[in-house]
Amino acid sequence: MAATRSTTAVPELALPSGNARPVPVIGLGTAVMFQPPETTKDAVLAAIELGYRHFDTASLYGTEKPLGEGVAEAVRRGLIESREEVFVTSKLWCTQCHPDLVVPSLRQTLENLQMDYLDLYLIHMPVCQKPGPPVFPARREDARPFDFKGVWQAMEECQRLGLARAIGVSNFRTKHLDKMMPFATITPAVNQVEVNPVCQQLKLRGYCAEKGIHVQAFSPLGGQSWAAERNAVLESEVLAEIAKARGKTVAQVSLRWVFEQGVSFVVKTYKKERLKENLEIFDWELTDEDRVKISRIPQKKLSGFSFMFKPEGEFTSVDVSEINPIEE
Ligand SMILES: NC(=O)c1ccc[n+]([C@@H]2O[C@H](COP(=O)([O-])OP(=O)(O)OC[C@H]3O[C@@H](n4cnc5c(N)ncnc54)[C@H](OP(=O)(O)O)[C@@H]3O)[C@@H](O)[C@H]2O)c1
C-alpha cells in the first residue's frame, strides 16, 4: 500500500509531570470485547493513516499486542517514521495492584506491545484484587487492601527506569487522590475518568486542576454496550438540537465540548467513517449559548462497571460503589 502521511492537525497538550511528549487531544480507545485481534490492528492502521497519534489500551483489554502490531506495521508502511511519533497509554489492572507486581506487569505490557517504553502508564482503578487472571464478576474473597503508598512508589519506579515516560491514575475520586498524594514524589500526570456532557465531573476536575493533574476523558460519547445508559449522550435531545444548528453530528458536539473543557479524550470506534468524523472537531466552536445549554444537562455517571463488580457491598478493598457516584 502506498504510504500517505496524514497532515491532519490535532492539538496537543503538555502533561504536567513526567517527560512524555505532549498528548494529542484525541486518542483511539481499544477497549473491545469478543473481537478478533486483527480488528484492532486494522483500526490502528486506519487511524494512523487519518492522523491519529494517540492510542489507549490496558492489560485488561487484550489489545496491547494488536495495537503494537498496528504501530509496527504503520512504521513499515511509512505512515509514521517511528514509534516515537505515537503516544501510547496502558494500564495496570486490579489484580496487578501489588507493589512487587507493578514493574513486572509493565514489562509484560511492553513485551505485548513490542515497545521499549510507554508514554503513559495508569493505575486502572483504585481497587486491589488477589494476583492472577482477572475474574468477572469480581469475587468478594479476592479483595485485598489497596496499598496506595507501595503501589504509587512502584509506579514512580516505572518512570525512573524509563519504562513509562509519565505515570498516572484512572477512576480515582478526590478521596483516592487524597490518600495517595501525601506519598507522591511524582505527581500523577493524568487522572483518566469518564467525562462527557452527561458526566461533566466538575468537582473532580476542579480538584485535579488545583493539584496539577491533567484530566483525560474516557467514554466521551457515553461508552459502549456495557455502559449503564449508553445512549444518554448520543440520544441527548439537547445535544441533538445543538448538532442540528451547527451542522454537526451529536458525537462531534460531545467531543468538541470535551475538548473545549481542556480535557484530552480517548474515543472508541473501529469504523473508518467515524474515525474521520471524530477528528473533525478542531476547526469550529460551540457558542456560549450551546455551552450554557450543555451545562444544564442533568448529571449521572454512565460507566457503572456493574458487569465486572456486582454491587453487592464490600467486595473490593476500596468499594467500587464509591468509584461510581459523581462528585457534586
Ligand atoms: N480507564 C477506564 O476505566 C476506562 C473505562 C472505559 C473506557 N476506557 C477507554 O476509553 C475508550 C473510549 O471509551 P468507551 O469505549 O467506553 O466509549 P466511547 O468512546 O464513549 O463510545 C464508544 C461507542 O460510541 C460509538 N461511536 C464512536 N464514534 C461514533 C460516532 N462518530 N457516531 C456514533 N457513534 C459513535 C462506538 O460505536 P462503533 O464502535 O460501532 O463505531 C461505540 O459503541 C475505551 O475504548 C478505552 O480505551 C477506559
The ligand as an ORCA input file, in Angstrom:
! r2SCAN-3c Opt
* xyz 0 1
  N      -9.931      3.800     32.366
  C     -11.082      3.163     32.312
  O     -11.570      2.588     33.300
  C     -11.838      3.162     31.022
  C     -13.199      2.834     31.007
  C     -13.878      2.856     29.784
  C     -13.191      3.178     28.630
  N     -11.846      3.465     28.651
  C     -11.100      3.828     27.435
  O     -11.840      4.838     26.746
  C     -12.139      4.393     25.418
  C     -13.419      5.030     24.929
  O     -14.494      4.829     25.813
  P     -15.637      3.774     25.515
  O     -15.095      2.760     24.603
  O     -16.195      3.339     26.830
  O     -16.807      4.598     24.852
  P     -16.999      5.850     23.863
  O     -15.752      6.112     23.127
  O     -17.653      6.947     24.622
  O     -18.136      5.297     22.919
  C     -17.896      4.257     22.045
  C     -19.224      3.934     21.370
  O     -19.621      5.050     20.570
  C     -19.768      4.651     19.219
  N     -19.231      5.730     18.368
  C     -17.944      6.125     18.209
  N     -17.867      7.171     17.357
  C     -19.130      7.437     16.972
  C     -19.701      8.392     16.108
  N     -18.968      9.298     15.464
  N     -21.056      8.371     15.949
  C     -21.834      7.474     16.600
  N     -21.346      6.549     17.430
  C     -20.007      6.524     17.625
  C     -18.990      3.369     19.080
  O     -19.615      2.541     18.117
  P     -18.745      1.770     16.984
  O     -17.585      1.181     17.705
  O     -19.740      0.796     16.448
  O     -18.361      2.821     15.977
  C     -19.071      2.749     20.470
  O     -20.241      1.976     20.632
  C     -12.163      2.875     25.574
  O     -12.121      2.204     24.335
  C     -10.962      2.670     26.462
  O      -9.767      2.755     25.700
  C     -11.171      3.486     29.839
*
